[in-house]
Amino acid sequence: MSGIGIRIGSLTLGQRPAIAVPLTNVDIERLDTLHGADLIELRIDMFEGHLSQQGVMAAFTMARGRFDAPIIATCRSTDEGGVRPFTDNERLEILSLVTPLSDAVDIEINSAIAPDVIKLVKEAGKTVITSYHDFKRTPPLKELDAIIARCKEAGTHITKIAVMANSQDDVETMRRFTLNHHNDDIITISMGSIGMGSRVLFPKIGSLLTFASIKTVSALGQMSIHEVIKHLR
């Protein structure tokens, strides 16, 4: 899968900016509508209450039955913004369980389990998203280029890069990076209040999708689904 037309489940990306909403197990139980979102990202590391394998799988099954939208499974490491302190082995076990119930799986390129997750997701015929997060800075273009090259070499289908914008120059760096790689199946985000506008700008210039909140906010500067739809649709 490469270029315009890459798919997550039944959704073909690249034809228009897509919107994903991060949800928890509690969100799934309470929501009746996705308010126009195209995809669901189930953030397992943000799930509430006692977590059992059965409970996690039940949340995915409920999401599949309740909403007609592809599901991205994410169990983020605490090093890159995750909430629950899962070990790598625990995360690998969880992602192995939910991959059959998902359409795509997100794994950090810097994670020790990235090769194992990429292998299991590909073997399941699902879409691999490899991600990179920096909550302190925006790396220079050469460093960003090296990150996407690592993700491609690892066998990703989609590369997601989310970095902190401390100035408008940082947003400009990510804008240039997005334009340079607009045909490389990327998701790009400038996080923080300074980068808020990137969540509706970058999808217009090459980022395959953006993330917006209904109830759960998964990153700094994330806009509401209603704000994002107003600007993108």
KABELCOR-V549325 format. One record per residue. RES is the residue in one letter. SS is DSSP state (h for helix, s for strand, l for the rest). PHI is phi in whole degrees, 0 to 359 (NA if undefined). D_FIRST is the distance of its C-alpha to the first C-alpha in Angstrom with 1 decimal. Layout:
# KABELCOR-V549325
res:RES ss:SS phi:PHI d_first:D_FIRST
res:RES ss:SS phi:PHI d_first:D_FIRST
This chain:
# KABELCOR-V549325
res:M ss:l phi:NA d_first:0.0
res:S ss:l phi:199 d_first:3.8
res:G ss:l phi:75 d_first:7.1
res:I ss:l phi:298 d_first:9.1
res:G ss:l phi:114 d_first:8.0
res:I ss:l phi:297 d_first:5.6
res:R ss:s phi:241 d_first:7.9
res:I ss:s phi:238 d_first:10.5
res:G ss:l phi:61 d_first:12.6
res:S ss:l phi:274 d_first:14.0
res:L ss:s phi:266 d_first:13.4
res:T ss:s phi:270 d_first:11.1
res:L ss:l phi:272 d_first:11.1
res:G ss:l phi:100 d_first:12.2
res:Q ss:l phi:282 d_first:14.8
res:R ss:l phi:204 d_first:17.4
res:P ss:l phi:301 d_first:18.0
res:A ss:s phi:262 d_first:17.4
res:I ss:s phi:238 d_first:20.0
res:A ss:s phi:249 d_first:19.9
res:V ss:s phi:243 d_first:23.3
res:P ss:s phi:285 d_first:24.1
res:L ss:s phi:227 d_first:26.4
res:T ss:l phi:253 d_first:28.7
res:N ss:h phi:299 d_first:30.3
res:V ss:h phi:292 d_first:33.3
res:D ss:h phi:302 d_first:31.3
res:I ss:h phi:300 d_first:29.8
res:E ss:h phi:290 d_first:33.4
res:R ss:h phi:262 d_first:34.8
res:L ss:l phi:278 d_first:32.4
res:D ss:l phi:253 d_first:32.7
res:T ss:l phi:213 d_first:30.1
res:L ss:l phi:263 d_first:27.1
res:H ss:l phi:56 d_first:28.8
res:G ss:l phi:97 d_first:25.9
res:A ss:l phi:291 d_first:23.1
res:D ss:l phi:266 d_first:19.6
res:L ss:s phi:222 d_first:18.6
res:I ss:s phi:247 d_first:20.7
res:E ss:s phi:253 d_first:20.4
res:L ss:s phi:274 d_first:22.9
res:R ss:s phi:270 d_first:24.5
res:I ss:h phi:299 d_first:26.1
res:D ss:h phi:293 d_first:27.9
res:M ss:h phi:255 d_first:29.7
res:F ss:l phi:300 d_first:30.8
res:E ss:l phi:258 d_first:34.5
res:G ss:l phi:81 d_first:37.2
res:H ss:l phi:290 d_first:37.4
res:L ss:l phi:257 d_first:34.0
res:S ss:l phi:240 d_first:33.8
res:Q ss:h phi:302 d_first:30.9
res:Q ss:h phi:296 d_first:32.2
res:G ss:h phi:294 d_first:32.3
res:V ss:h phi:297 d_first:28.8
res:M ss:h phi:295 d_first:27.5
res:A ss:h phi:296 d_first:29.9
res:A ss:h phi:296 d_first:28.5
res:F ss:h phi:293 d_first:24.9
res:T ss:h phi:296 d_first:26.4
res:M ss:h phi:295 d_first:28.5
res:A ss:h phi:298 d_first:25.7
res:R ss:h phi:296 d_first:23.8
res:G ss:h phi:282 d_first:27.0
res:R ss:h phi:272 d_first:28.3
res:F ss:l phi:237 d_first:25.4
res:D ss:l phi:267 d_first:22.9
res:A ss:l phi:210 d_first:20.0
res:P ss:s phi:299 d_first:16.9
res:I ss:s phi:244 d_first:17.9
res:I ss:s phi:260 d_first:16.8
res:A ss:s phi:266 d_first:18.9
res:T ss:s phi:225 d_first:20.4
res:C ss:l phi:232 d_first:23.4
res:R ss:l phi:292 d_first:24.0
res:S ss:l phi:287 d_first:26.2
res:T ss:h phi:295 d_first:29.6
res:D ss:h phi:296 d_first:28.9
res:E ss:h phi:235 d_first:26.2
res:G ss:l phi:103 d_first:27.9
res:G ss:l phi:291 d_first:28.0
res:V ss:l phi:262 d_first:31.2
res:R ss:l phi:280 d_first:32.1
res:P ss:l phi:277 d_first:32.7
res:F ss:l phi:290 d_first:30.7
res:T ss:l phi:283 d_first:30.6
res:D ss:h phi:299 d_first:27.4
res:N ss:h phi:296 d_first:28.3
res:E ss:h phi:295 d_first:28.9
res:R ss:h phi:295 d_first:25.6
res:L ss:h phi:297 d_first:23.8
res:E ss:h phi:295 d_first:26.0
res:I ss:h phi:297 d_first:25.3
res:L ss:h phi:294 d_first:21.5
res:S ss:h phi:297 d_first:21.8
res:L ss:h phi:293 d_first:23.9
res:V ss:h phi:267 d_first:21.8
res:T ss:h phi:305 d_first:18.3
res:P ss:h phi:296 d_first:19.1
res:L ss:h phi:263 d_first:20.4
res:S ss:l phi:242 d_first:17.5
res:D ss:l phi:252 d_first:14.1
res:A ss:s phi:208 d_first:12.9
res:V ss:s phi:229 d_first:14.9
res:D ss:s phi:258 d_first:15.9
res:I ss:s phi:222 d_first:17.6
res:E ss:s phi:290 d_first:19.4
res:I ss:l phi:296 d_first:18.4
res:N ss:l phi:275 d_first:22.2
res:S ss:l phi:284 d_first:22.8
res:A ss:l phi:296 d_first:24.2
res:I ss:l phi:267 d_first:22.2
res:A ss:h phi:307 d_first:18.8
res:P ss:h phi:300 d_first:18.1
res:D ss:h phi:293 d_first:19.4
res:V ss:h phi:293 d_first:17.5
res:I ss:h phi:301 d_first:14.1
res:K ss:h phi:296 d_first:15.2
res:L ss:h phi:291 d_first:16.6
res:V ss:h phi:291 d_first:13.7
res:K ss:h phi:295 d_first:11.3
res:E ss:h phi:296 d_first:14.2
res:A ss:l phi:277 d_first:14.6
res:G ss:l phi:76 d_first:11.3
res:K ss:l phi:257 d_first:10.9
res:T ss:s phi:272 d_first:8.8
res:V ss:s phi:263 d_first:10.1
res:I ss:s phi:246 d_first:11.9
res:T ss:s phi:260 d_first:14.1
res:S ss:s phi:235 d_first:17.1
res:Y ss:s phi:221 d_first:20.1
res:H ss:s phi:232 d_first:23.3
res:D ss:s phi:227 d_first:26.6
res:F ss:l phi:271 d_first:29.3
res:K ss:l phi:246 d_first:31.9
res:R ss:l phi:205 d_first:30.5
res:T ss:l phi:250 d_first:27.9
res:P ss:l phi:295 d_first:27.1
res:P ss:l phi:292 d_first:27.6
res:L ss:h phi:304 d_first:24.8
res:K ss:h phi:299 d_first:24.9
res:E ss:h phi:291 d_first:24.4
res:L ss:h phi:295 d_first:21.5
res:D ss:h phi:299 d_first:19.8
res:A ss:h phi:293 d_first:20.5
res:I ss:h phi:294 d_first:19.0
res:I ss:h phi:293 d_first:15.6
res:A ss:h phi:295 d_first:15.9
res:R ss:h phi:299 d_first:16.9
res:C ss:h phi:296 d_first:13.9
res:K ss:h phi:296 d_first:11.5
res:E ss:h phi:296 d_first:14.0
res:A ss:h phi:286 d_first:14.0
res:G ss:l phi:102 d_first:10.5
res:T ss:l phi:291 d_first:9.3
res:H ss:l phi:264 d_first:6.2
res:I ss:s phi:229 d_first:9.0
res:T ss:s phi:253 d_first:12.3
res:K ss:s phi:248 d_first:15.4
res:I ss:s phi:234 d_first:18.7
res:A ss:s phi:236 d_first:21.9
res:V ss:s phi:226 d_first:25.2
res:M ss:s phi:280 d_first:28.8
res:A ss:l phi:263 d_first:30.3
res:N ss:l phi:261 d_first:33.9
res:S ss:l phi:200 d_first:34.5
res:Q ss:h phi:294 d_first:33.3
res:D ss:h phi:297 d_first:32.5
res:D ss:h phi:295 d_first:29.9
res:V ss:h phi:297 d_first:28.3
res:E ss:h phi:296 d_first:28.4
res:T ss:h phi:301 d_first:26.7
res:M ss:h phi:290 d_first:23.8
res:R ss:h phi:297 d_first:23.9
res:R ss:h phi:296 d_first:23.7
res:F ss:h phi:299 d_first:20.9
res:T ss:h phi:298 d_first:18.9
res:L ss:h phi:296 d_first:19.8
res:N ss:h phi:297 d_first:19.1
res:H ss:l phi:242 d_first:15.5
res:H ss:l phi:295 d_first:14.8
res:N ss:l phi:258 d_first:11.8
res:D ss:l phi:252 d_first:10.3
res:D ss:l phi:55 d_first:9.0
res:I ss:s phi:240 d_first:12.4
res:I ss:s phi:237 d_first:15.1
res:T ss:s phi:234 d_first:18.5
res:I ss:s phi:216 d_first:22.0
res:S ss:s phi:262 d_first:25.5
res:M ss:s phi:277 d_first:27.5
res:G ss:l phi:92 d_first:31.2
res:S ss:l phi:296 d_first:33.5
res:I ss:l phi:294 d_first:33.1
res:G ss:l phi:267 d_first:29.4
res:M ss:l phi:305 d_first:29.6
res:G ss:l phi:297 d_first:28.9
res:S ss:h phi:296 d_first:25.5
res:R ss:h phi:288 d_first:24.3
res:V ss:h phi:245 d_first:24.7
res:L ss:h phi:280 d_first:24.5
res:F ss:h phi:299 d_first:21.2
res:P ss:h phi:296 d_first:19.2
res:K ss:h phi:277 d_first:20.9
res:I ss:h phi:238 d_first:19.9
res:G ss:l phi:146 d_first:16.3
res:S ss:s phi:288 d_first:15.9
res:L ss:l phi:295 d_first:13.5
res:L ss:s phi:204 d_first:16.2
res:T ss:s phi:231 d_first:19.7
res:F ss:s phi:249 d_first:21.8
res:A ss:s phi:225 d_first:25.2
res:S ss:s phi:253 d_first:28.0
res:I ss:l phi:262 d_first:29.9
res:K ss:l phi:237 d_first:32.1
res:T ss:l phi:274 d_first:30.3
res:V ss:l phi:257 d_first:29.6
res:S ss:l phi:257 d_first:27.2
res:A ss:l phi:202 d_first:27.6
res:L ss:l phi:296 d_first:30.3
res:G ss:l phi:87 d_first:30.3
res:Q ss:l phi:292 d_first:28.2
res:M ss:s phi:269 d_first:29.3
res:S ss:s phi:285 d_first:30.2
res:I ss:h phi:302 d_first:28.0
res:H ss:h phi:291 d_first:30.8
res:E ss:h phi:295 d_first:30.9
res:V ss:h phi:295 d_first:27.2
res:I ss:h phi:298 d_first:27.2
res:K ss:h phi:302 d_first:30.3
res:H ss:h phi:275 d_first:28.7
res:L ss:h phi:263 d_first:25.2
res:R ss:l phi:248 d_first:26.3
